[in-house]
Amino acid sequence: MVVAAAQVPQGSNTGEAVLDRYVAALGGQDALQRIDTRLTIYKLSVAWRITGQLQVRQQRPDLVSERGSVAGWGWSGEVARGFDGIVGWAEGPDEPIHRLEGARLQSYLLKSRLDRDYRLTEFFPQRTLLADRTVAGKVQHVVELSTAFGTREIWFFDAGSGLLVATETDANRPGNDGAARVRTTIEDYHVVDGVRVPFRFVVQGGKWKYTLKVISLMNNVALTRDDFVPPKEIRHEAHYCGSSVDCDDPGCVPRARRTVLSARDGISGGGAPTGNAGGC
């Protein structure tokens, strides 16, 4: 796949030409739509010689499960994050298990969705093309993207390839880190099943920094509901039901799935799920 360099007209201030070219550079909408599930294994490197491994499972439209462990320099433990269609969660060595809710959940889901890149204009209803910038002699097109639930991101696209090379957003970290501008550098694209996928991410915000490097990536692998089961504490709070993991009652009726992030309304809250619990 070859994408020719393009001049983006500054008069078109929505940045749609930049976004359309980005989708084409990835392989096109048809190729992206053929990806239903993905299993990625990352090497995780944190400052102070802390390393680990992270497994990420994704299924359209917005199911995601991250599980891994890190260790080094007196800091170690399990890391997990995900969304099962009902509730979001997160935990880490310095972050007790808790629900992801509100804008924090919405931002996480938007970043994790397999269908995000070919639905950008739906998920980011407000888009503004900013002035180009030059980094290390290379021109980058800059687009500011705003969601319906009130968050804002700035994306940087290489003018030559059309690919996304960096993002910036504001985020709140647990503990003493607080609010920080988070910059993610996106590198080392590989073609997998006809789609370009970045294999290296460098994430930095405030005093913390970590790197994710893909060890293996497989698309359209067989995944089940059990791959997205939340930790037991979260399952109990949400009356999670219907998984073989914690419900053996033959009369158990799974709770109706609540769509947390839709293209139409942007957000529907992060509180208690709706629908019938039944069984458990």
ABEGO torsion letter per residue (X at the ends): XBBBBBBBBAABAAGAAAAAAAAAAAGEAAAAAABABBBBBBBBBBBGGBBBBBBBBBBOAABBBBBBBBBEGGBBEBBBBEBAGABBBBBBAABBBBBBBEAAAAAAAAAABAAAAAAAAAABABBBBBBBBBBGGBBBBBBBBBBAAGBBBBBBBBAAAGBBABBBBBBBBBEAAEBBBBBBBBBGBBBBGGBBBBABBBBBBEABBBBBBBABBBBGBBBBAAAABBBAAAAAAAGBBGBAAABABAABBBBBBBBABBAAAGBAEABBBBEBAEGX
